[in-house]
Amino acid sequence: IDQAVEDVYQIVVGMIGHHPYALFGHSMGSIIAYKLAQKLRRNNLPAPLHLFFSGNNAPHLEREDKKKYHLMDDEEFKEEVLELGGTPEEFFSTPELVETFLPGLKNDFKIAETEELVSEISPFRTNISILLGKEDDLSAEECHGWAKHTTKICNMYYFNGGHFFINEVTRQVVERVCKTLGEEKLAQSNPI
């Protein structure tokens, strides 16, 4: 994860400070966005207008039902990943794709599943939004724990679907992000 955060940091650092920006991450991307925002803050760069964390539990809480996908045999892994959604069934029926991409996909799960919990919460001074699938297997505590990661407002938005709800309701997710950013820009230009 730290290498992924560093890679993204190197891509965005030159752009930060020229215009308002926001960060959005889904699933493992939530961890990357969270750690990226912390790194930007440590390096005294301007804070994002808003932070969006999607499809993941608060980084200081262990998942109650944490499966270890990366330790499953290939057949069990295939069944579990298909149940999660987000990966087309055709992927697993094409031997060349499986041979090429299965090790990388398992490695992505390993990275996310072995990431250490945040031991010390250092809340952002930015509003955050948590986007979740109603049928995802996250507990209320795992979701609402995100509120500890901001000194400002933490909004929860639930969408129809499971873990990969963003593939099913993309338009609604984009509308929520755009509406939130519009409200943030308005609040920034008209502070109370």
C-alpha positions in Angstrom: 0.0 0.0 0.0 2.8 2.4 0.9 4.4 2.0 -2.5 1.0 2.6 -4.2 0.5 5.7 -2.1 4.0 7.0 -3.0 3.3 6.3 -6.7 0.0 8.3 -6.6 1.7 11.0 -4.5 4.4 11.5 -7.2 1.7 11.8 -9.8 -0.5 14.4 -8.0 2.0 16.4 -5.9 2.8 18.9 -8.7 -0.9 19.6 -9.3 -1.8 20.2 -5.6 -2.2 23.8 -4.7 -3.2 25.1 -8.1 -6.9 24.3 -7.9 -9.3 22.9 -5.3 -9.3 19.1 -5.5 -10.9 16.1 -3.8 -9.8 12.5 -3.3 -12.0 9.4 -4.0 -11.1 5.8 -3.3 -13.1 2.6 -3.5 -12.3 -0.6 -1.7 -8.5 -0.8 -1.5 -8.5 2.6 -3.2 -10.1 4.0 0.0 -7.0 2.9 1.9 -4.8 4.6 -0.7 -6.8 7.8 -0.7 -6.8 7.9 3.1 -3.0 7.4 3.3 -2.4 9.8 0.5 -4.4 12.5 2.2 -2.4 11.9 5.4 0.9 12.2 3.4 -0.2 15.4 1.7 -1.0 16.9 5.1 2.3 15.8 6.6 4.0 17.5 3.7 2.1 20.7 4.4 0.3 20.7 1.1 -3.2 22.2 0.8 -6.0 20.0 2.0 -8.6 18.5 -0.3 -11.9 20.2 -0.7 -13.5 16.9 0.3 -12.6 13.2 0.9 -14.7 10.3 -0.4 -14.1 6.8 1.0 -16.1 4.1 -0.6 -16.7 0.4 0.0 -14.4 0.0 3.0 -14.4 0.0 6.7 -12.7 2.7 8.8 -9.0 2.2 8.8 -8.6 1.8 12.5 -11.1 -1.0 12.8 -10.5 -4.7 12.0 -13.2 -6.2 9.8 -15.4 -8.6 11.8 -15.7 -11.1 9.0 -12.4 -10.6 7.3 -12.0 -13.3 4.7 -8.5 -14.0 3.5 -9.1 -14.2 -0.2 -5.4 -14.3 -1.1 -5.0 -17.6 0.8 -7.9 -19.4 -1.0 -7.2 -22.0 -3.6 -7.9 -20.7 -7.2 -11.4 -22.3 -7.4 -12.6 -21.0 -4.1 -11.1 -17.6 -4.9 -12.9 -17.5 -8.2 -16.3 -18.3 -6.6 -15.8 -15.7 -3.8 -14.6 -13.0 -6.2 -17.6 -13.6 -8.6 -19.9 -13.3 -5.6 -18.4 -10.0 -4.7 -19.1 -8.7 -8.1 -16.9 -6.3 -10.1 -15.1 -9.0 -12.0 -16.9 -10.2 -15.2 -17.6 -14.0 -15.2 -15.9 -14.1 -18.7 -12.6 -13.3 -17.0 -12.5 -16.7 -15.3 -13.7 -18.6 -18.4 -10.7 -17.4 -20.5 -7.6 -19.4 -19.5 -5.2 -16.9 -20.9 -6.7 -14.1 -18.8 -6.7 -16.2 -15.7 -3.1 -17.3 -16.2 -2.0 -13.7 -16.8 -4.1 -11.7 -14.3 -5.0 -14.1 -11.5 -1.7 -13.8 -9.6 -2.0 -10.0 -9.7 -5.6 -10.0 -8.6 -4.7 -12.3 -5.7 -1.8 -10.0 -4.8 -4.2 -7.0 -4.7 -6.3 -8.9 -2.2 -3.2 -9.8 -0.2 -2.1 -6.1 0.0 -5.5 -5.0 1.2 -5.9 -8.0 3.6 -2.5 -7.7 5.3 -2.5 -3.9 5.6 -1.9 -2.8 9.2 -4.7 -1.0 11.0 -4.2 2.7 11.7 -3.0 2.8 15.3 -3.3 6.5 15.9 -6.2 8.4 14.5 -5.2 11.8 13.2 -8.5 13.4 12.1 -8.7 15.5 8.9 -10.0 19.0 9.1 -12.0 18.3 5.9 -15.6 17.0 5.5 -15.7 13.4 4.4 -18.3 11.2 2.7 -18.6 7.5 3.1 -20.3 5.6 0.2 -21.5 2.1 0.9 -23.4 -0.7 -0.8 -26.5 -1.7 1.2 -25.7 -5.4 0.6 -22.0 -5.1 1.4 -20.9 -7.1 4.4 -19.6 -4.2 6.5 -21.0 -3.7 10.0 -22.5 -0.4 11.1 -19.6 0.1 13.5 -17.1 -0.5 10.7 -18.8 2.2 8.6 -19.6 4.8 11.2 -16.1 4.5 12.6 -15.0 6.8 9.7 -16.5 9.7 11.7 -13.5 9.6 14.0 -11.3 10.5 11.1 -12.5 14.1 10.7 -13.1 17.0 13.0 -15.8 18.2 10.6 -18.8 16.5 9.0 -18.9 12.8 8.1 -21.8 11.9 5.8 -22.9 8.3 5.1 -24.5 7.5 1.7 -25.9 4.1 1.0 -26.6 2.8 -2.5 -28.3 -0.3 -3.8 -25.9 -3.1 -4.4 -23.0 -5.0 -2.8 -19.3 -4.3 -2.5 -19.1 -3.1 -6.2 -22.2 -1.0 -6.1 -20.3 1.7 -7.9 -20.5 -0.5 -11.1 -24.3 -0.8 -10.7 -25.2 2.7 -9.8 -22.4 4.7 -11.3 -24.6 7.6 -12.3 -26.0 8.0 -8.7 -22.5 7.9 -7.3 -21.2 10.5 -9.7 -24.3 12.7 -9.0 -23.6 12.4 -5.2 -19.9 13.3 -5.7 -20.8 16.3 -7.9 -23.5 17.6 -5.6 -21.2 17.3 -2.6 -18.4 19.1 -4.3 -20.8 21.9 -5.5 -21.9 22.4 -1.9 -18.3 22.5 -0.7 -17.3 25.1 -3.3 -20.4 27.2 -2.4 -19.5 26.9 1.4 -15.9 27.9 0.6 -16.9 31.0 -1.3 -19.6 32.0 1.3 -18.1 31.1 4.7 -20.4 31.6 7.6 
